């Protein structure tokens, strides 16, 4: 980043602060809204997949997300996904397929956390 660009960014941040806005948080929210739940999971899996022990875990996790999570909230922007959305997806799994529910819960949490940590730098 050039010095002029840094000064411009600082000016924008001060202006937003005077208006009572958190520009950094706004940028994170914009990034989260530009990324779907499926994209966040794929990004997470690309990074974490290398550390998973055995290809079986990666295949199971991907198929559980594909079969149970993506049909309901896969195209929803991460920034717009609510706790209620995730619970709606997982509730039937917790009762009928406990292990699948547990794995899908983990996948959902990691997908949303991945986008939260990487959004906006």
C-alpha positions in Angstrom: 0.0 0.0 0.0 1.3 3.4 -0.9 1.6 6.2 1.6 -1.2 8.2 -0.3 -3.4 5.2 -0.2 -2.8 4.7 3.5 -3.6 8.4 4.1 -6.8 8.1 2.1 -7.9 5.0 4.0 -7.2 6.7 7.4 -9.2 9.7 6.3 -12.1 7.4 5.3 -11.9 5.6 8.7 -11.9 8.9 10.7 -14.8 10.2 8.7 -16.8 7.0 9.3 -15.9 7.2 13.0 -17.2 10.7 13.3 -20.5 9.5 11.8 -20.6 6.7 14.4 -19.9 3.9 11.9 -17.3 1.2 12.1 -15.9 1.1 8.6 -13.8 -2.1 9.2 -16.9 -3.9 10.5 -18.9 -2.7 7.5 -16.3 -4.0 5.1 -16.3 -7.4 6.9 -20.1 -7.6 6.6 -19.9 -6.7 2.9 -17.4 -9.5 2.3 -19.5 -12.0 4.3 -22.6 -11.0 2.2 -20.6 -11.6 -1.0 -19.6 -15.1 0.0 -22.2 -17.9 0.1 -22.2 -20.6 2.7 -21.1 -23.2 0.1 -18.1 -21.0 -1.0 -17.1 -20.5 2.7 -17.1 -24.2 3.3 -15.2 -24.9 0.1 -12.6 -22.3 1.1 -12.3 -23.8 4.5 -12.0 -27.3 3.1 -9.3 -26.3 0.7 -7.2 -25.0 3.6 -8.1 -27.6 6.2 -8.5 -30.6 3.9 -4.8 -31.1 3.8 -4.7 -31.7 7.5 -7.6 -34.1 7.6 -6.5 -37.6 8.4 -7.4 -39.9 5.6 -9.4 -39.0 2.6 -12.5 -40.7 4.1 -13.1 -37.8 6.5 -12.9 -35.3 3.7 -15.3 -37.3 1.6 -17.8 -37.8 4.4 -17.7 -34.2 5.5 -18.2 -33.0 2.0 -21.1 -35.4 1.3 -22.8 -34.5 4.6 -22.7 -30.8 3.8 -23.8 -31.5 0.2 -26.7 -33.7 1.2 -28.0 -31.8 4.3 -26.7 -28.3 4.5 -26.2 -26.9 1.0 -29.8 -27.7 -0.3 -31.2 -25.4 2.4 -28.6 -22.6 3.0 -25.7 -23.3 0.5 -26.6 -20.3 -1.7 -27.3 -18.0 1.3 -24.6 -15.4 2.0 -22.8 -16.1 5.2 -23.5 -12.6 6.5 -27.2 -13.3 6.1 -27.3 -16.8 7.6 -28.8 -16.7 11.1 -28.6 -19.2 13.9 -32.3 -20.1 13.2 -31.3 -21.0 9.6 -28.6 -23.4 10.9 -30.8 -24.9 13.5 -33.5 -25.5 10.9 -31.0 -27.5 8.9 -29.5 -29.4 11.8 -32.5 -30.1 14.0 -33.8 -33.2 12.0 -30.2 -34.6 11.9 -29.7 -34.3 15.6 -32.7 -36.5 16.3 -32.5 -39.0 13.4 -28.8 -39.1 12.5 -26.8 -38.1 15.5 -23.3 -38.6 14.0 -24.3 -36.8 10.7 -25.8 -34.0 12.8 -22.6 -33.6 14.8 -20.4 -33.5 11.7 -22.8 -31.1 9.9 -22.8 -28.8 12.9 -19.1 -28.7 12.9 -19.0 -28.0 9.2 -21.5 -25.2 9.5 -19.6 -23.6 12.4 -16.3 -23.8 10.6 -17.8 -22.4 7.4 -19.2 -19.4 9.0 -16.2 -18.8 11.2 -13.8 -19.1 8.2 -15.6 -16.3 6.4 -15.8 -14.2 9.6 -12.0 -14.4 10.2 -11.0 -13.8 6.6 -13.5 -11.1 5.6 -12.0 -7.7 5.3 -8.5 -8.8 6.1 
